[in-house]
Amino acid sequence: MTAKNGARVVPPADPCCFVVFGASGDLTHRLLMPALYNLAASGLLPDAFSIVGVARAEMTTAAFCDGLRKALDQFATRKVEPAVVERLLSCVTYVQGGPEDEASFDRLGETLVAIEHKRGTRGNRLYYLATPPTAFTPTARALGRTGLAREENGAWRRLIIEKPFGTDLASAQALNRALLDVFEEHQIFRIDHYLGKETVQNIMVMRFANGLFEPIWNRDHIDQVQITVAETLPVGRRGKFYDATGALRDMVPNHLFQLLSLVAMEPPSRFDARSVRSEKANVLDEIQMITPEEALRRSVRGQYLAGRAGREDVPDYRATRDVAPDSTTETYVALGLSIDNWRWAGVPFFLRTGKALCARVSEVAIKFKQAPFAMFRHTPIEHLAENFLTVRIAPEEGISLQFNAKVPGPSIAIDGVHMTFQYKDYFESAPSTGYETLIYDCMIGDAILFQRADGVEAGWRAVQPFLDAWRQAGPEGLSFYKAGSDGPEEAHRLIGDHGRRWRPVC
Ligand SMILES: NC(=O)c1ccc[n+]([C@@H]2O[C@H](COP(=O)([O-])OP(=O)(O)OC[C@H]3O[C@@H](n4cnc5c(N)ncnc54)[C@H](OP(=O)(O)O)[C@@H]3O)[C@@H](O)[C@H]2O)c1
């Protein structure tokens, strides 16, 4: 991204080989290749670069490149320049193989050595696991057994994996153990693509690069925090994945907790991966541990019924393909959390996310405590508008502050007004997939935007009481909402019990 008043010069990444496992899949074609194309078009890929695609399907390099070319035509976020495409594809090789075929990893190793000689990539390798999560551990182990994970002679070897990092605390711990058997923590880059979004990164800059917010960023001045990620899209063709996962696992320990930790963490002492990730993990660890009974009181899980969301007629969730007809999987979740530390004691954090809702909105809203009303008691003013500072991630990216202003006229009247900053008014940015920054950062070894093992586990530890309580409760306690509404009624009751109300979604 460059400011309108001047370009920022960013050097190309280190020489390296980008090795993608699951190279025949959707992620590789729809997001990773367009992201690599954007990096190439912006001059951020090194001259000494190569791409090696690995998948189990039999395919020639030429056929693989044809597929990538078509994917770029279909999914590129910018105008496709043939010269850039050909330069990118000229450094692609396809290797057939998978973790259950050990010999294929030996072949991969030989191919990599030959490519490194030819292209001068210095032995630096980025292994991107774009495979189903079930293949993460076997692939990492195969890389370990064949010596491909070892860093030697000054060359780096890094591993990128995508969420889900487990499906509960125990499986997240098991995955971390398996990865750490082969790689060291500094080699592992866990992607939460939410952190590729500029506004999400800007939360830290807003808090810590300005003098005005931090003095009031605490329980003395903040009344509550609301984090909302609402989608209009229903589950659609992802029934198999979604019915086994649900809204809580899919969204909360990763995306919503990334937002929560950026808003609630203590100021890191340095802007580096160790300090930032330590503070983020600390605050997730401070989310209050609760009993299963409390978990039921502090949560609402909902499932959508037929309705109209966005521009679509949506059937009952249970009528979705690959969804069990008696499914109790939640497509909506709302939680009321507390953070057990000095800064946040007594400040409720309300989180909600759901599918097939009335609007697409992602935001963090911080509500400040009300000014004393006493001075207006004998005026016509009946109430003051709420003071919200809202960080908007979607649909438009920006920050807005709601405050009270005098309505012009002879008598005293007050109305809530908004002061709004929108990214697009100040900065130019080329349309992106959201993966460019993350891939580039991994290539230069900057792990600030990636999750560390302790942060992942702290997130799962905080949601585990809800998973346990819901499993025990079974269908009891599942609420329903009409597709195209703002979620189940019970969610209003949840926040109402704390004397607050949700910001409107629709
Ligand atoms: N697609 C997205 O938009 C998206 C977004 C965020 C995260 N992700 C994550 O990215 C990963 C890949 O998703 P995808 O949508 O690309 O899936 P996909 O289209 O099903 O592709 C999966 C790839 O992995 C390979 N594969 C399948 N089973 C394997 C196994 N047991 N061992 C080794 N390789 C195997 C497949 O090729 P072969 O069968 O030929 O080996 C294929 O290349 C998943 O973890 C997903 O959660 C995807």
Ligand as a Chemical Component Dictionary entry (heavy atoms), coordinates in Angstrom:
data_LIG
# 
_chem_comp.id                   LIG 
_chem_comp.type                 NON-POLYMER 
_chem_comp.pdbx_formal_charge   0 
_chem_comp.three_letter_code    LIG 
# 
loop_
_chem_comp_atom.comp_id 
_chem_comp_atom.atom_id 
_chem_comp_atom.alt_atom_id 
_chem_comp_atom.type_symbol 
_chem_comp_atom.charge 
_chem_comp_atom.model_Cartn_x 
_chem_comp_atom.model_Cartn_y 
_chem_comp_atom.model_Cartn_z 
_chem_comp_atom.pdbx_ordinal 
LIG N1  N1  N 0  -10.202 -22.907 -0.599 1  
LIG C1  C1  C 0  -10.211 -21.866 0.205  2  
LIG O1  O1  O 0  -10.759 -20.807 -0.103 3  
LIG C2  C2  C 0  -9.531  -21.931 1.546  4  
LIG C3  C3  C 0  -9.475  -20.755 2.331  5  
LIG C4  C4  C 0  -8.833  -20.806 3.565  6  
LIG C5  C5  C 0  -8.272  -21.994 3.993  7  
LIG N2  N2  N 1  -8.346  -23.120 3.225  8  
LIG C6  C6  C 0  -7.696  -24.337 3.726  9  
LIG O2  O2  O 0  -6.768  -24.765 2.743  10 
LIG C7  C7  C 0  -6.706  -26.185 2.717  11 
LIG C8  C8  C 0  -6.984  -26.686 1.300  12 
LIG O3  O3  O 0  -8.301  -26.309 0.940  13 
LIG P1  P1  P 0  -8.824  -26.429 -0.562 14 
LIG O4  O4  O 0  -10.108 -25.693 -0.595 15 
LIG O5  O5  O -1 -7.779  -26.064 -1.534 16 
LIG O6  O6  O 0  -9.126  -28.011 -0.678 17 
LIG P2  P2  P 0  -9.236  -28.883 -2.005 18 
LIG O7  O7  O 0  -9.684  -28.091 -3.150 19 
LIG O8  O8  O 0  -9.981  -30.102 -1.632 20 
LIG O9  O9  O 0  -7.711  -29.305 -2.302 21 
LIG C9  C9  C 0  -6.984  -30.107 -1.422 22 
LIG C10 C10 C 0  -5.622  -30.441 -2.020 23 
LIG O10 O10 O 0  -4.953  -31.326 -1.135 24 
LIG C11 C11 C 0  -4.666  -32.564 -1.782 25 
LIG N3  N3  N 0  -5.005  -33.639 -0.854 26 
LIG C12 C12 C 0  -6.238  -34.089 -0.531 27 
LIG N4  N4  N 0  -6.154  -35.059 0.410  28 
LIG C13 C13 C 0  -4.851  -35.212 0.682  29 
LIG C14 C14 C 0  -4.135  -36.070 1.561  30 
LIG N5  N5  N 0  -4.752  -36.945 2.354  31 
LIG N6  N6  N 0  -2.798  -35.980 1.570  32 
LIG C15 C15 C 0  -2.169  -35.082 0.789  33 
LIG N7  N7  N 0  -2.784  -34.258 -0.083 34 
LIG C16 C16 C 0  -4.120  -34.317 -0.121 35 
LIG C17 C17 C 0  -5.521  -32.576 -3.031 36 
LIG O11 O11 O 0  -4.877  -33.150 -4.146 37 
LIG P3  P3  P 0  -4.542  -34.689 -4.336 38 
LIG O12 O12 O 0  -5.754  -35.421 -3.827 39 
LIG O13 O13 O 0  -4.269  -34.837 -5.799 40 
LIG O14 O14 O 0  -3.320  -34.920 -3.529 41 
LIG C18 C18 C 0  -5.660  -31.100 -3.376 42 
LIG O15 O15 O 0  -4.546  -30.665 -4.109 43 
LIG C19 C19 C 0  -7.703  -26.680 3.760  44 
LIG O16 O16 O 0  -7.004  -26.903 4.973  45 
LIG C20 C20 C 0  -8.656  -25.504 3.913  46 
LIG O17 O17 O 0  -9.246  -25.468 5.213  47 
LIG C21 C21 C 0  -8.963  -23.113 2.017  48 
# 
loop_
_chem_comp_bond.comp_id 
_chem_comp_bond.atom_id_1 
_chem_comp_bond.atom_id_2 
_chem_comp_bond.value_order 
_chem_comp_bond.pdbx_ordinal 
LIG N1  C1  SING 1  
LIG C1  O1  DOUB 2  
LIG C1  C2  SING 3  
LIG C2  C3  SING 4  
LIG C2  C21 DOUB 5  
LIG C3  C4  DOUB 6  
LIG C4  C5  SING 7  
LIG C5  N2  DOUB 8  
LIG N2  C6  SING 9  
LIG N2  C21 SING 10 
LIG C6  O2  SING 11 
LIG C6  C20 SING 12 
LIG O2  C7  SING 13 
LIG C7  C8  SING 14 
LIG C7  C19 SING 15 
LIG C8  O3  SING 16 
LIG O3  P1  SING 17 
LIG P1  O4  DOUB 18 
LIG P1  O5  SING 19 
LIG P1  O6  SING 20 
LIG O6  P2  SING 21 
LIG P2  O7  DOUB 22 
LIG P2  O8  SING 23 
LIG P2  O9  SING 24 
LIG O9  C9  SING 25 
LIG C9  C10 SING 26 
LIG C10 O10 SING 27 
LIG C10 C18 SING 28 
LIG O10 C11 SING 29 
LIG C11 N3  SING 30 
LIG C11 C17 SING 31 
LIG N3  C12 SING 32 
LIG N3  C16 SING 33 
LIG C12 N4  DOUB 34 
LIG N4  C13 SING 35 
LIG C13 C14 SING 36 
LIG C13 C16 DOUB 37 
LIG C14 N5  SING 38 
LIG C14 N6  DOUB 39 
LIG N6  C15 SING 40 
LIG C15 N7  DOUB 41 
LIG N7  C16 SING 42 
LIG C17 O11 SING 43 
LIG C17 C18 SING 44 
LIG O11 P3  SING 45 
LIG P3  O12 DOUB 46 
LIG P3  O13 SING 47 
LIG P3  O14 SING 48 
LIG C18 O15 SING 49 
LIG C19 O16 SING 50 
LIG C19 C20 SING 51 
LIG C20 O17 SING 52 
# 
